Amino acid sequence: MRYSNLSKHPLQTIGIWLIGSLGGCATSTTVVSERCDVTLDQAEPAIAGPQETVVLYGSPFTEAYDTVVFVGTTAAEVESAERDCDECDECREEALCTECDDCDDCATECNTCLETVTFLVPDVEDGETKITLLNAHGRSNELAFTVFTEIDTGTDTAGDTATDTADTAAHGDTATSSDTAATNGDTATSADTAATNGDTATSANTDTAE
């Protein structure tokens, strides 16, 4: 038997050859799903702690139920997968481009396409790691990421900003009760008061008014 003309796809040819080799006359059709190059471009933020939300940017993305995100080797909880690509999708359909094709006819429309996946960082140890994403199109590249748990020291900074009023008083000069000038015929009773307008100073350490 010859099977070379039965299929142009090598996997289909192998499937048919195996059926024929087993002695059957039936033919078999092998369905091969199309695989894309899934790309992760950015994680925002690139540093986050467990149970914090991170947004991934890249393409091509699908739906949340079809998406798995790994932080290192630990699967994360995927909250959403969103695509704002209506113009790009319409153009691709009209140009007969698949999701995996590099569709030059739709470059302008697809440049504005925004695809995101949002997930929660799982409970993993602090340190540098990698994020990978899997969906129906395939497996993504590895994206650098850092898990960091912020430590709350509980330091009360209010005491640091409190001003010591004793330090701001310049040699007692701000105390107005002891440095009062005798004016308008009043008698000065303090040690460092000045006699003005011809008033009489009762202290031995008075200054003569000009």
DAMO-V520387 format. One record per helix or strand of 3 or more residues. SS is the DSSP state (2 for helix, 1 for strand). FROM is the first residue (numbers start at 1). TO is the last residue. If there is no record, write none. Layout:
BEGIN
SS_FROM_TO, SS_FROM_TO
END
This chain:
BEGIN
2_10_21, 1_38_44, 1_53_59, 2_64_66, 1_68_71, 1_77_84, 2_86_94, 2_104_111, 1_114_120, 1_127_135, 1_138_140, 1_143_147, 2_158_161, 2_165_168
END
